[in-house]
Amino acid sequence: MRRLLLYALGGLLLGGIIHIVVILLVPEFATRDAWTALGRFGPDGAFHVLPPTEPGTAALPDLDPAMAHAACRFTLAKAPIRIRARMPDEFWSLAVFDRRGSNVYSLNDRTAERRDIDLVIATPLQMLAMRETPNPALDNAIVIELPLDQGFLLIRAFVPDPTLLPATEAALKAASCAASLTAP
């Protein structure tokens, strides 16, 4: 009887450990994440305007229906990327997410204190190389260093009136997300 109780206790303990490990590994193996969802809109290294959000059909969870959205998946394996966009006068924000969907950097029209977005994202090693050989084309750019290899950007632009949606979407379509650090 004592031996049976010991086996049952050991089985429960082992089952609990396996359960906790599986729960912690689920995000690592999930295939319905934001990175994968954005891959269906087009190739990496370019912004893609997301379709208008409607309940149950949003491209990403928790998108605001009063905003227009554009997303760009990127890889920093070979070079830094430069994001450029000329945004409308209304509120806009840009967020950088890592591969797992965690927000690692954000910027909006009030913190940037300008209408245009000119942002460079680099890894620590790429940043070191940029410091050793400064690029005059980046004098007015916001340069940030992030310890990640892959991620995605999400630009949100407020659309106060449906008649302004075409102009806002045109600004989002014109945004660039490329590995070129040269002047426009």
Salt bridges, closest charged atoms under 4 A:
ASP33 OD2 - ARG99 NH1 3.38
ASP44 OD1 - ARG73 NE 2.77
ASP89 OD1 - ARG115 NH1 3.03
ASP109 OD1 - ARG110 NH1 3.12
ASP118 OD1 - ARG82 NE 2.81
GLU145 OE1 - ARG131 NH2 3.77
